[in-house]
């Protein structure tokens, strides 16, 4: 299951790598395109084993995933970002691991960026405001305590398999029955947090959510989430996410703090962009 929007080049590379998995895994891809104008649907349609649905408007990741989920019937479903590249044998290995653990509802591999650097968002704790703020500001890199590194479980080696609160929707291999019983993705989350929300509900229904570093999958966009606009968008999802799953902690003060943080990040980006356009200050002669 791949949701696309204006990403023809990435989708082409992703589908090539996914097609190579067909040497040892029987698969059919569902590509739901959210109103692309750059030819992305045609790139996907060039693969006869990929079914393409074209939306006239951008419905968001969660709604498009549910749209595709209703079309299939296979016992396992892989939610995959179009900017991922799978190495040979990756899907077979992940399926084998999932089959070895029948109580696991969702499995995610080790994600790396285009330079091979570990993407810590592929294994996550439930995001507290402090933990997420530390990750998005980079404080988790310098503060050693677990509370500050709780969002990415930064005290653990990336080579250690472990149960987690949430995986990354960039690559999430799930048991279809578990996802359907959980109600699929919550379409109120247009962008960000929909994968966290689903994982928490899968766990709440008795399934395990498992990070498994037996395979490295390239996530090209894995290093792009710390720019100010992305940070602000993520922070805006925090209040409804916490309100849903940790209602005792979603106080008006927390919601206000989230809003202030989001607007502050956008303001910082605008100031930085303005300074870049103006160039460095000129020294007096």
Secondary structure in CASP SS format (residue, H / E / C, confidence):
PFRMAT SS
TARGET T0000
AUTHOR 0000-0000-0000
METHOD secondary structure of the structure
MODEL  1
X C 1.00
X E 1.00
X E 1.00
X E 1.00
X C 1.00
X C 1.00
X C 1.00
X H 1.00
X H 1.00
X H 1.00
X H 1.00
X H 1.00
X H 1.00
X H 1.00
X H 1.00
X H 1.00
X H 1.00
X H 1.00
X H 1.00
X H 1.00
X H 1.00
X H 1.00
X H 1.00
X C 1.00
X C 1.00
X C 1.00
X C 1.00
X C 1.00
X E 1.00
X E 1.00
X E 1.00
X E 1.00
X E 1.00
X E 1.00
X C 1.00
X C 1.00
X C 1.00
X C 1.00
X C 1.00
X H 1.00
X H 1.00
X H 1.00
X H 1.00
X H 1.00
X H 1.00
X C 1.00
X C 1.00
X C 1.00
X C 1.00
X E 1.00
X E 1.00
X E 1.00
X E 1.00
X E 1.00
X E 1.00
X C 1.00
X C 1.00
X C 1.00
X C 1.00
X C 1.00
X H 1.00
X H 1.00
X H 1.00
X H 1.00
X H 1.00
X H 1.00
X H 1.00
X H 1.00
X H 1.00
X C 1.00
X C 1.00
X C 1.00
X C 1.00
X C 1.00
X C 1.00
X E 1.00
X E 1.00
X E 1.00
X E 1.00
X E 1.00
X E 1.00
X C 1.00
X C 1.00
X E 1.00
X E 1.00
X C 1.00
X C 1.00
X C 1.00
X C 1.00
X H 1.00
X H 1.00
X H 1.00
X H 1.00
X H 1.00
X H 1.00
X H 1.00
X H 1.00
X H 1.00
X H 1.00
X H 1.00
X C 1.00
X C 1.00
X C 1.00
X E 1.00
X E 1.00
X E 1.00
X E 1.00
X E 1.00
X E 1.00
X E 1.00
X E 1.00
X E 1.00
X C 1.00
X C 1.00
X C 1.00
X C 1.00
X C 1.00
X E 1.00
X C 1.00
X H 1.00
X H 1.00
X H 1.00
X C 1.00
X E 1.00
X C 1.00
X C 1.00
X C 1.00
X C 1.00
X H 1.00
X H 1.00
X H 1.00
X H 1.00
X H 1.00
X H 1.00
X H 1.00
X H 1.00
X H 1.00
X C 1.00
X H 1.00
X H 1.00
X H 1.00
X C 1.00
X C 1.00
X C 1.00
X C 1.00
X C 1.00
X C 1.00
X C 1.00
X C 1.00
X C 1.00
X C 1.00
X C 1.00
X C 1.00
X C 1.00
X C 1.00
X C 1.00
X C 1.00
X C 1.00
X C 1.00
X C 1.00
X C 1.00
X E 1.00
X E 1.00
X C 1.00
X C 1.00
X E 1.00
X C 1.00
X C 1.00
X C 1.00
X C 1.00
X E 1.00
X E 1.00
X E 1.00
X E 1.00
X E 1.00
X H 1.00
X H 1.00
X H 1.00
X H 1.00
X H 1.00
X H 1.00
X H 1.00
X C 1.00
X C 1.00
X C 1.00
X C 1.00
X C 1.00
X C 1.00
X C 1.00
X C 1.00
X C 1.00
X C 1.00
X C 1.00
X H 1.00
X H 1.00
X H 1.00
X H 1.00
X H 1.00
X H 1.00
X H 1.00
X H 1.00
X H 1.00
X H 1.00
X H 1.00
X C 1.00
X C 1.00
X C 1.00
X E 1.00
X E 1.00
X E 1.00
X E 1.00
X E 1.00
X E 1.00
X E 1.00
X E 1.00
X E 1.00
X E 1.00
X E 1.00
X E 1.00
X H 1.00
X H 1.00
X H 1.00
X H 1.00
X C 1.00
X C 1.00
X C 1.00
X C 1.00
X H 1.00
X H 1.00
X H 1.00
X H 1.00
X H 1.00
X H 1.00
X H 1.00
X H 1.00
X H 1.00
X H 1.00
X H 1.00
X H 1.00
X H 1.00
X H 1.00
X H 1.00
X H 1.00
X H 1.00
X H 1.00
X C 1.00
X H 1.00
X H 1.00
X H 1.00
X C 1.00
X C 1.00
X H 1.00
X H 1.00
X H 1.00
X H 1.00
X H 1.00
X H 1.00
X H 1.00
X H 1.00
X H 1.00
X H 1.00
X H 1.00
X H 1.00
X H 1.00
X H 1.00
X H 1.00
X H 1.00
X H 1.00
X H 1.00
X H 1.00
X H 1.00
X H 1.00
X H 1.00
X H 1.00
X H 1.00
X H 1.00
X H 1.00
X H 1.00
X C 1.00
X C 1.00
X C 1.00
X C 1.00
X C 1.00
X C 1.00
X C 1.00
END
